[in-house]
Amino acid sequence: MNEESLIIHGVTEDGSKLRPSDWIERVCSSVTAFGEQQCKIIARNVQPCVIDGEKCLVIGRNLEDKNPPAYAFLMSFASMNKLKVVEDRRHGDRALAVE
């Protein structure tokens, strides 16, 4: 199990799909801070992906240490929208490479 990252699914706790469908792009652009170093941290630790045909956002847990406001924003977004958040259980090449 890869306990280094979390997956925010685009499905609410009641099974509804989050709208709008480009929510991942909007959320990613919201957490991108100006400055080369901050952009690198976000790019390494916040990655959109498709798991079992569902759009998801994978968040490296070390984002909490490297950029606490971005991590707090993402967790707050998931909570406010009642999105399903689970530990990333993917292995090997399929897992987010967390530095």
C-alpha positions in Angstrom: 0.0 0.0 0.0 1.3 3.5 -0.9 0.5 5.5 2.2 2.4 8.4 0.8 -0.5 9.8 -1.1 -4.3 10.2 -1.1 -6.8 10.0 -3.9 -9.6 12.5 -4.1 -12.3 10.9 -6.3 -14.7 12.9 -8.4 -17.6 11.2 -6.8 -19.4 12.5 -3.7 -20.2 10.3 -0.7 -23.7 9.8 -2.0 -22.4 8.5 -5.4 -23.0 11.7 -7.5 -20.4 12.9 -9.9 -18.9 16.3 -9.1 -19.8 19.0 -11.5 -18.4 20.7 -13.5 -16.6 17.9 -15.2 -13.4 20.0 -15.4 -13.1 20.3 -11.6 -9.6 18.8 -11.5 -8.2 21.4 -13.9 -9.9 24.2 -11.9 -8.6 22.9 -8.6 -5.1 22.4 -9.9 -5.0 25.9 -11.3 -6.2 27.3 -7.9 -3.3 25.7 -6.0 -0.6 26.7 -8.4 1.4 29.4 -6.7 3.6 31.8 -8.5 7.3 31.1 -8.3 9.3 28.3 -9.8 9.9 26.4 -6.6 6.2 26.4 -5.5 5.1 25.3 -9.0 7.6 22.4 -8.9 6.2 21.3 -5.5 2.6 21.4 -6.7 3.5 19.6 -10.0 5.3 16.8 -8.1 2.6 16.3 -5.5 -0.8 17.1 -7.2 -1.5 14.9 -10.2 -4.7 14.3 -12.1 -5.3 10.7 -13.1 -8.1 8.3 -14.2 -8.7 5.3 -12.0 -11.2 2.7 -13.2 -12.6 5.2 -15.7 -13.1 7.9 -13.0 -11.3 11.3 -12.9 -9.3 11.6 -9.7 -6.8 13.8 -8.1 -3.8 12.2 -6.4 -2.2 14.3 -3.6 1.2 13.5 -2.1 1.0 13.6 1.7 4.3 15.5 1.8 2.5 18.4 0.3 1.2 19.1 3.8 4.9 19.8 4.8 6.1 21.4 1.7 3.0 23.7 1.0 0.6 23.6 3.9 -1.9 26.2 2.4 -2.2 24.1 -0.8 -2.7 20.9 1.1 -5.3 22.6 3.4 -7.1 24.0 0.3 -7.3 20.6 -1.4 -8.6 18.8 1.8 -11.1 21.6 2.4 -12.3 21.4 -1.2 -12.8 17.6 -0.8 -14.6 18.1 2.5 -16.9 20.9 1.4 -17.9 18.9 -1.7 -18.3 15.7 0.3 -15.8 13.9 -2.0 -14.5 10.4 -1.4 -10.9 10.6 -0.2 -8.9 7.3 0.2 -5.3 6.2 0.6 -3.6 5.5 -2.7 -3.2 1.7 -2.8 -1.6 1.6 -6.2 2.0 0.2 -6.5 5.0 0.5 -8.7 4.8 2.6 -11.8 1.1 3.3 -11.2 1.7 5.1 -7.9 2.6 8.8 -7.5 6.3 9.2 -7.1 6.6 11.2 -3.9 9.9 12.9 -3.2 
